[in-house]
C-alpha cells in the first residue's frame, strides 16, 4: 500500500478533479500500488486492479462499505453493507496474465484484458472484435497462424469463458433481493467510482478543517495536515468552545 498521508491524498484528489472517471481510477490505483511503474498499471488484469482498490479503500476508510441502490422492480430504496476487506481478499491477484484455450483443433493464447484494453476497445466500431484483436497473443489452426477475425464463434465463446474464470474480479455484479417486494436487482459494483466519491467528501472536509484551524491559530496547511486526525478534531472542538 502506498503513502496514504493526508497531504498525498489531497494531492491525488486535486489531480483527479480535472480527470474523467478513467483518469481518476488510475490515480487511485497509483496510490494503491506505488511499487509498480505507472505505465504498467493500465495493462494489469482488471480483477487485480479491483482487488488493489478494495485494499486501498479498506486502508483509508475501513472495512464497512455502505451501498444504496433502487429496486428495479418496485423502486424501493435499498441500503446494505459490504466488507471491503473480504472483497480484497477474495479477489486477490490472478497468478497468470495469459489463458490458453484448445478446442476443435484450435490452440489459442489470450492475454487477460487490462483497463487500457477495455478503454481502447470501447471506442471501436466493433468493441468485441477490437478487444479480441488487442489481447490475442497467438492462434494456431492446423499448424498455421491465424488472426482474430478468423476465430470461429465457439472458440471466441470459449476464450470469454476462460478469461472470466481466470479473472472473476473483472466483473463485480451484485444481486440484491429487495426487502419490500422480494425481487432481485442486479447492479455493477464500481469500486473506483465509489472510492473516488468517498475521497472527494473526505478531501472537502479536511480542507474545511484546515480553513478553520488556520483562521483560529494561524497555522499553515502543512502544519495542520501533520496533526493526527484525533488531535485535529480536538483542536476543532476547542475552537467551537471559544
C-alpha positions as CSV (number, residue, x, y, z in Angstrom):
1,X,0.0,0.0,0.0
2,X,1.2,3.4,-0.9
3,X,1.7,6.6,1.2
4,X,-1.8,7.5,2.4
5,X,-0.9,10.6,4.4
6,X,-3.3,13.5,4.3
7,X,-1.1,15.7,2.1
8,X,-0.5,12.9,-0.5
9,X,-4.2,12.1,-0.6
10,X,-5.1,15.7,-1.1
11,X,-2.7,15.9,-4.0
12,X,-4.3,12.8,-5.6
13,X,-7.7,14.3,-5.1
14,X,-6.7,17.7,-6.6
15,X,-5.2,16.0,-9.6
16,X,-8.3,13.9,-10.1
17,X,-10.6,17.0,-10.2
18,X,-9.5,17.6,-13.8
19,X,-9.8,14.0,-14.8
20,X,-12.6,11.8,-16.2
21,X,-13.5,8.6,-14.4
22,X,-10.8,6.6,-16.1
23,X,-8.1,9.1,-15.1
24,X,-9.4,9.2,-11.5
25,X,-9.3,5.4,-11.3
26,X,-5.7,5.4,-12.5
27,X,-4.7,8.0,-9.9
28,X,-6.3,5.8,-7.2
29,X,-4.5,2.8,-8.5
30,X,-1.2,4.6,-8.4
31,X,-1.9,5.4,-4.7
32,X,-2.6,1.7,-4.1
33,X,0.4,0.3,-6.0
34,X,3.4,2.7,-5.8
35,X,5.6,-0.4,-6.1
36,X,4.7,-0.6,-9.8
37,X,5.7,1.7,-12.7
38,X,2.7,3.9,-13.5
39,X,2.9,2.8,-17.2
40,X,2.2,-0.8,-16.2
41,X,-0.9,-0.2,-14.2
42,X,-3.4,0.1,-17.1
43,X,-2.3,-3.3,-18.5
44,X,-2.8,-5.3,-15.3
45,X,-5.7,-7.7,-15.4
46,X,-8.9,-5.7,-14.4
47,X,-9.6,-8.0,-11.4
48,X,-6.2,-7.3,-10.0
49,X,-6.8,-3.6,-10.1
50,X,-10.2,-4.1,-8.4
51,X,-8.5,-6.0,-5.6
52,X,-5.9,-3.2,-5.2
53,X,-8.7,-0.6,-5.0
54,X,-10.6,-2.6,-2.4
55,X,-7.4,-2.9,-0.3
56,X,-6.9,0.9,-0.6
57,X,-10.4,1.6,0.4
58,X,-10.0,-0.6,3.4
59,X,-6.8,1.2,4.4
60,X,-8.3,4.6,4.0
61,X,-11.9,4.2,5.3
62,X,-12.2,0.8,7.0
63,X,-13.9,-2.4,6.2
64,X,-17.5,-1.4,6.1
65,X,-18.9,0.0,2.8
66,X,-22.5,1.3,2.7
67,X,-24.2,0.8,-0.6
68,X,-27.6,2.2,-1.7
69,X,-29.5,1.2,-4.8
70,X,-33.0,1.2,-6.1
71,X,-35.0,-1.9,-6.7
72,X,-35.6,-2.4,-10.4
73,X,-39.0,-3.9,-9.8
74,X,-40.7,-1.7,-7.2
75,X,-38.4,1.3,-7.0
76,X,-37.8,1.0,-3.3
77,X,-34.6,2.3,-1.8
78,X,-32.3,-0.5,-0.6
79,X,-29.4,0.0,1.8
80,X,-26.9,-2.6,2.8
81,X,-23.3,-3.1,3.9
82,X,-20.3,-4.7,2.1
83,X,-17.0,-5.8,3.5
84,X,-14.1,-4.1,1.6
85,X,-11.5,-6.4,3.2
86,X,-13.5,-9.5,2.2
87,X,-13.6,-8.3,-1.4
88,X,-9.8,-7.5,-1.4
89,X,-9.0,-11.0,-0.1
90,X,-11.4,-12.9,-2.3
91,X,-10.4,-11.2,-5.5
92,X,-6.7,-11.2,-4.8
93,X,-4.3,-11.0,-7.8
94,X,-4.5,-13.5,-10.6
95,X,-1.4,-15.7,-10.8
96,X,-1.3,-15.6,-14.6
97,X,-1.8,-13.0,-17.3
98,X,-2.4,-15.3,-20.3
99,X,-5.1,-18.0,-20.7
100,X,-4.7,-20.9,-23.1
101,X,-7.7,-22.5,-25.0
102,X,-7.7,-25.6,-27.1
103,X,-10.8,-26.5,-28.9
104,X,-11.7,-28.2,-32.2
105,X,-8.1,-28.2,-33.4
106,X,-7.5,-24.6,-32.4
107,X,-4.7,-23.6,-29.9
108,X,-5.2,-20.1,-28.6
109,X,-3.3,-17.9,-26.2
110,X,-5.1,-14.8,-25.0
111,X,-3.9,-12.1,-22.6
112,X,-6.2,-11.1,-19.8
113,X,-7.6,-7.6,-20.6
114,X,-6.5,-4.6,-18.7
115,X,-8.2,-1.2,-18.3
116,X,-6.3,0.2,-21.2
117,X,-7.6,-2.6,-23.4
118,X,-11.2,-2.1,-22.4
119,X,-11.0,1.7,-22.9
120,X,-9.5,1.4,-26.3
121,X,-11.9,-1.3,-27.4
122,X,-14.9,0.7,-26.3
123,X,-14.0,3.4,-28.8
124,X,-14.0,0.9,-31.7
125,X,-16.9,0.3,-34.1
126,X,-16.9,-3.4,-33.0
127,X,-15.7,-3.4,-29.4
128,X,-15.8,-7.2,-29.1
129,X,-13.5,-7.8,-32.1
130,X,-11.3,-4.9,-31.1
131,X,-10.7,-6.4,-27.7
132,X,-10.1,-9.8,-29.2
133,X,-7.6,-8.4,-31.6
134,X,-5.7,-6.4,-28.9
135,X,-5.4,-9.3,-26.5
136,X,-4.9,-12.2,-28.8
137,X,-1.3,-13.5,-28.3
138,X,-1.5,-16.3,-30.8
139,X,-4.0,-18.5,-32.6
140,X,-2.9,-21.7,-34.4
141,X,-5.1,-24.0,-36.6
142,X,-3.6,-27.0,-38.4
143,X,-0.1,-25.6,-37.8
144,X,-0.9,-22.2,-39.3
145,X,-1.1,-18.9,-37.5
146,X,-4.4,-17.1,-37.9
147,X,-5.7,-13.7,-36.9
148,X,-8.5,-12.8,-34.5
149,X,-11.0,-12.3,-37.3
150,X,-10.7,-15.9,-38.3
151,X,-11.6,-17.3,-34.9
152,X,-15.0,-19.1,-35.1
153,X,-17.7,-18.1,-32.6
154,X,-17.4,-21.2,-30.4
155,X,-13.7,-20.6,-29.9
156,X,-14.4,-16.9,-29.1
157,X,-17.0,-18.0,-26.6
158,X,-14.6,-20.4,-25.0
159,X,-12.0,-17.7,-24.8
160,X,-14.5,-15.4,-23.0
161,X,-15.3,-18.3,-20.5
162,X,-11.6,-18.9,-19.8
163,X,-11.0,-15.2,-19.2
164,X,-13.9,-14.9,-16.8
165,X,-12.7,-18.0,-14.9
166,X,-9.1,-16.7,-14.7
167,X,-10.1,-13.1,-13.7
168,X,-13.5,-13.2,-11.9
169,X,-13.0,-9.9,-10.3
170,X,-13.1,-8.1,-13.6
171,X,-16.9,-8.0,-13.5
172,X,-18.3,-7.4,-10.0
173,X,-22.1,-7.7,-10.1
174,X,-24.3,-7.6,-7.1
175,X,-27.6,-9.4,-7.0
176,X,-29.7,-7.9,-4.2
177,X,-33.1,-9.2,-3.0
178,X,-35.5,-6.3,-2.3
179,X,-36.9,-6.4,1.3
180,X,-40.1,-4.8,0.1
181,X,-41.1,-7.0,-2.9
182,X,-38.6,-9.8,-2.8
183,X,-37.4,-9.3,-6.4
184,X,-33.7,-9.4,-7.2
185,X,-31.8,-6.4,-8.6
186,X,-28.5,-6.8,-10.4
187,X,-26.1,-3.9,-10.4
188,X,-22.4,-3.5,-11.2
189,X,-20.1,-2.5,-8.2
190,X,-17.7,0.1,-9.5
191,X,-15.2,0.4,-6.7
192,X,-13.2,3.1,-8.4
193,X,-16.2,5.5,-8.6
194,X,-17.3,4.5,-5.1
195,X,-13.8,5.2,-3.7
196,X,-13.5,8.5,-5.5
197,X,-16.8,9.7,-4.1
198,X,-15.5,8.9,-0.6
199,X,-12.2,10.6,-1.2
200,X,-13.9,13.7,-2.6
201,X,-16.1,14.0,0.5
202,X,-13.0,13.4,2.8
203,X,-10.9,16.0,1.0
204,X,-13.5,18.7,1.3
205,X,-13.9,18.0,5.0
206,X,-10.2,18.2,5.5
207,X,-9.9,21.5,3.7
208,X,-12.7,22.9,5.8
209,X,-10.7,21.8,8.9
210,X,-7.6,23.5,7.5
211,X,-9.5,26.7,7.0
212,X,-11.0,26.7,10.5
213,X,-7.7,25.9,12.2
214,X,-5.7,28.3,10.1
215,X,-8.1,31.1,10.9
216,X,-8.1,30.3,14.6
217,X,-4.4,29.6,15.2
218,X,-2.6,31.0,12.1
219,X,-1.1,27.6,11.3
220,X,-0.1,26.7,7.7
221,X,-1.7,23.9,5.8
222,X,1.3,21.5,6.1
223,X,1.3,22.1,9.9
224,X,-2.3,21.3,10.2
225,X,-2.1,18.2,8.0
226,X,0.8,16.9,10.1
227,X,-1.5,16.7,13.0
228,X,-3.2,13.3,13.6
229,X,-6.9,13.2,12.9
230,X,-7.6,12.9,16.6
231,X,-5.6,15.9,17.6
232,X,-7.0,17.9,14.7
233,X,-10.5,17.1,15.9
234,X,-9.7,18.1,19.4
235,X,-8.4,21.5,18.3
236,X,-11.6,22.0,16.3
237,X,-13.7,21.3,19.4
238,X,-11.7,23.8,21.3
239,X,-12.4,26.4,18.6
240,X,-16.1,25.7,18.8
241,X,-16.0,26.2,22.6
242,X,-14.4,29.7,22.3
